[in-house]
């Protein structure tokens, strides 16, 4: 783990480098553009070829979808404890989602017209669940679960299968429990292209949700317009900000947990307490000895973790706002006061007992959050993103008459005679 103090020569340069913009490299843009083009031209055949190339599995176009029998088998294989965990998480997700969905409203404006908004669920959405070393059951719930709560009629799930052509049973169970109506065994940028553009066997969706690697994120970015997206959630991140009151064991545990996400993870620890840094370092070493993946986690920490000793606590908050972390753990005196100064973070975990892992799996808000600096522009996934907004206007005869003078003036300024006439004809009639 890289450790820098505000007194160090390279400190200012390092901090300046944390002011990120979620912009992909030319190589990623080119690769993803090629994949999208191939899926657009060759459809299912391209998906089959990419599955063999990237996932080492041979599929026929007719085998791209998970079957009802496969889901039935998965239900039998999943342990009762897993089913209880899935149910508990879905319950909190549903309750949280209900409170964050937008509701229809209307009022009469100054001219007497009835204006308002109505919100309806998208007809068909896609949720992407990354593959990898572990089945991301919680990601399935925290994407598809929100779609279910918003009453989206059709949800298409996409996740890569293994070399044997099967998808992890716990993941299949979670997708099914969350209300996914179809599941394709496709991963990577090609899955995003298939959901956005459609193929012979896969009907396109209206909006795509879910996290992924830099190729998945870039595919979502390039396909905006053909489809809408939730946000740009890439490799996971955490920033822990603590003062002298921080518990070193808790902080170390959060940093180690984040490192489990993999080599592209970004892990930061900021404090104005030099003593706390030493305590956290020692706690990390103690806890590493108890973890089954200690060597892997240490490698991730060496590659993507940093600790900064800041001069003043407010400096840490300023760095956070520039960094825009996916997860922020804020542990300090007057935590509510400092919370008000945080402007850019995907999710905030307040106080020493608020483990990020509870948010990852159970708390209720989605853990699909903006990364790579995108938190300046995007919020985390939420239920109202599964709703389509439509404005509604209804005029009475009096409202039309009251609106005429202003409309005619705008029509005159902009040279749009027909616009003015379309209102005056209703008054004259």
N, C-alpha and C positions, 0 to 999 in steps of 0.2 A: 504494500500500500504506500502510495506516494504521500509524504508529509511535508507541508510547507508552513512557515510562519510568516506573518505580515512583515517581519524584519528581514526575511530572506530576499536576495537579489531577484530571483525569478518569480516572486509572489505576484506582483502586479501583472506581469505578462501571462501567468497561468490563469489568474482570475479573469482577465480580459478574454482569454480563450474560451471561458465558460459561457460567454454571451453567444448562444448558438442560434442558428437558423436551420430549420428542418429542410435542407436542400440536398438532394441526392447527387452523387458523383456522375460524371458523364458515362462511366462504364455501366452503372446500374440502369440509367435511363435507356441506354442502347440495348442492353440485354432484354429489359422488360418490354421495350417497344417491339423488339423482334418476336417475343412470345405472344404479345397481343395480336400482332399481324398474322402469325401462324394460326392462332385459334380462330381469328376472324375468317381466314381463308379456308382452313381445313377442318374446323370444328372438332367433332369427336375423334377423328383420326389423329389430330394434333395432341389431344388430351391423352390418348392411348400411348403415343410415342413419348410424351413427356413423363408419363407414369413409369414407363420402362427405364427411361434415362435417369430420372431423379430418385424414384422410389424403388427401383429394381423389381418391379412387378409387371407381369404381362396380363393385360386386361383386353377384353373385347369391348366395343362400344356398348353392347348390351349389358356389360358387367360394371359399368361406371356407377350405377346406383346400388345403394344398400337395399337388400330385399327385406320383406316383412319377416321371412323366416330367420334372417340374421338378427333382426331386432328381438324376435321371440327367444332365440338362443341366448342373446346377451342378457335378457331379463332373468333367465334362469341361472346364469353364471354369476351374476352380481350378488355380493354378500348383503344380508339384511342391514348390516351396519352402514354400508355405502348408500343403500336406499334411504335410510333414516337421515344421513348427512345431506343427501340431495334434497330431500323433502324439507329439511330445516332451512337450507339455503334458499330454496325456491319460495318458501313462505315469507322470508324477510325481503327478498327481491320484489315479490308481488306487492307487499304492503308499502314498500318504499316507492315503487313505480306508481301506484295509485295516487300517491300524494304529489307526485311530480308531473303528472300528465296535465295538459292544458284542457280547459273546459270552455264550451261555447259561451259567448257573451254578446250583448248588444246594448245600445243606448241611442237616444235621439240627439243628433248634432244641432248646431245653432239654427239651421234652416228647417229643422223638424224631420229630417230624413232618419230612418232607422238604419243604423250601420252596426256592423259587428263582425265576429269571426266564428267559424265553425271548424271543428277538428275531427277528422276521420282517420282511421288507421290506413296505412299503405296496404295495397291489395296483395303484394308479394314482395318479400324481402329475402336477402341472402345473409347468412351468418357464417363467417369463416373462423374455424378453430385450427390453430397451427398444429402440426405434427411435431415429432421430436422424441427426446428421451423419455418423456413421461406424458401420459394422457392428460390434457388440460380440461378436466371435467368441469372445473369452476368457470372456465372461460365459456364453455357451452351454456352454462346456466346464466351467466351474466351478459349474454347477448340474446340468446333465444328466449330466456326467461322474461326479459323486458318486452320482447315481441309478443309473447303470450299474454302478458299483463295488459298490453295495449290492444289486444284482440285483433292482431294481424291475421287474416284468414289463411295465408300460405307462407310458410317459412322454409326456405331451402338451406340446408346445412351443407358445408363443404369442409372436408378434412382428408388428408392423405391416408392411404391404407399402408399396411406393412407389405413386405415381399411376398407373403402368402395370400394377399388379396383381402385380408380381413381388417376391420377397425376394432380397436380396443373395446371390449364389452362394456366397461364402465362409462366410456365416452358415448357409446351408442345409447346406453340406458339414459344418461343425462340429457342427450339431445332429444330423445323420445319423450322423457318426462317433462321437458321444457316446451313441448308442443311442436317440434319440428316435423313438417309433413313429408319432406323428402331429404335424402342425404346422398351426396355424391362423394365418391372416393377419389377426390382430386385435391391437390394441394398447390401451394405456390402461386406465382403470378398468373399461371394458366387457369387456376380456379377462379380468380377474380375476373379474368377475361371471359370465362365461360358464363359466369353468373350475370355479367354486365351485358354481353353481346348475344348470349344464347347459342345453342348448337342444334343439330337435328334432334337430339334427345333431351336437351336441357332448355327449358323455357327461361328467358331472361327475367331478372328481378327489377324492382323499382329503386331499391336502395340496398347498399351493402354495408354490413357491420362486421367488426371484429379486428383483432390485432394480427400482427405477423412480422416476418423479417423485413429487411429493407427492400426486397424485391416485391413482396406483397404490398407494402406501403406505397411503393412507387407505382405499382399497377393501379391501385385505387386512385392515386393522383392523376395518372394519365387518362383514366377512363371517366373522370368527372365530365358530365355532359351527356355521355351515353347512359349514365346512371348517376344517382347521387350517393354520397358516402356519409358515414358518421363523423369520422375524424381520422387522424393519421397516427395510429398507435403502433410503435415499433418495439425494439428491444427494451426491456424493462429498466427502470431507474428508481433510485431512492436518494433523498437528501435528508440527513439527520442533522438538525440544529439543536444544540443543547448548551445550557450554561452550567455552572458548577453544581447545580442541583441534579444533573443527569445521573441516572443509574448506569454505571459502565457495563454491567452484565446485560441489562436490557438493550442498551445501544449496540453492543457487540452482537447480540442475538439477531437484531434487525439487520445489521450489515451482512452477517453470514447468511441469513435467510434470503436476502436479495441476491447474493452471489450464486445461490442455487439455480437462478434463472438462466445462467449461461455466460459464455465468454463475451457477448456483446453488451452485457449489463453495465450500467453506470452507477457507481456507489460512492456517495460523498458524505463526509462528516465534517461539520463546521462547529467550532466552539471558541469561546473567548477564555477558556480555562485550560492552561497548559497541563495542569495536574490531571485533568479528566482524560486528555489524550493518552497519557501513559497508562492510566487505569483501563481504558478501552483496549489498547494494544495488548495488555496482559490478559484481559478477559477473552479476546479473540483467540489467543494462543491456547488458553485453557479449554475453551469450548470446541475448538477445532479437533482436539484429541478425542472428543466424544462423538464426532460425526462420521457417518459411513463414507461420505464423499469428500473427506478432508483434503486430499491432494487436488481434486478438481476445483474445490472452492478456493483453495489457496492460489491456484493458478488464475482464477477469475479476479480475485482481489489484487493480485500483482499486476494484472493487465488493466483493470478498469476502475480501481478504487483510489480515492484520495482523501486526505485529511487536511483541513486548513485551520490554523490558529489565527483568528481574526483579532484585531485590536479592540473593537467594540462590538457588542452583540448586534447592534443595528447594522453593522457591516455585513453580518451573516444574512440578515433579512434582505438587504440590497442585492447580495450575490444570488440569493434564492430567486428574487424577482427577475433578475437577468437570466438565470439558468432555466427557469420554468420547469421544475422537476415533475416527473410523473407522480411520485409519492413524496410527500414532505412529512417527516416526523418532527414535531415541535415540542421540545421539552425544556421548560424554563419557568422562572418566577414571572408572575403576571402574564400567564399564557394567553389569556383573553385579550389583553392589551396588545401584545405582539401579534396575535392572530389578525387583528384589524389591519396591520401593516403589510400582510402578505397579499399580493395581488395575483401572482401567477404560480399556480400549482394545480396539478390535476386532481389530487385528493390530499387532504390534510389530516394527519393523525395527531390529536392534541393530548398532551400529557404523557407521563411515563408508562402508563398501563395500556396505552392504545397501540397494540401490536399491529403492524401493517398486515400480517398474515390473517387477522380476523377480517379485515376489509377485503383481502384477496378471496376469501372463501365464504363468508357468512353474513357480514353486517347488514347488507342490503343494497348500498350504492354499487354500481358496476365498477369492476376493476379494469375495464377497458378505458384507458386514459391516454391523453396526448403525450408524446415523447419527443426527444430530439429538439426541444425548444418550441414545439408546436403549441405548447400550453399558452403562449401569448395570444394565439388566435382561436384556439379550439378549447371547448370544455369536454369533460369526460362523457361517455355514453350515458344517455338518460332516456326515460320512457317517452318524453314528448318528441324525440327524434323519430319515433315510429308512427307519428301522426302527421297527416298532411293538413296544412293550414289553408283555408279558403275564406276570403272576405265576402261579406254579404251586404248589399245595399238595397233598401226598399224605400221608395219615395211616395208620398201622398201628393194630391193636387196642390195643397198649400206648400209642401216642401219643394216641389218643382218650381212654383212661382217665386218662392223665396231664394232659390238658387240661380234664377235666370240671369240677373244682372251681373253677377260675378262670373258665371260661365261665359256669357257673351264677351266680357272684357278679356278673359284669357283667350277666347277664340279669335278676337280681333288682334291681340298682341302676336299670337302664333300663326296668324293667317289661315286659320282652320274654320272657314265659314260653315261647313257642314256640321261641325261640332256644335256651334251655337244654334244652328237651325234645328238640330235634333232635340234641343230642349225647348226652344221657343214655340215649336209646332205643338208641343204638348200643352203649353199655356194657352195658345190661341185657340186650340181645339176645345 
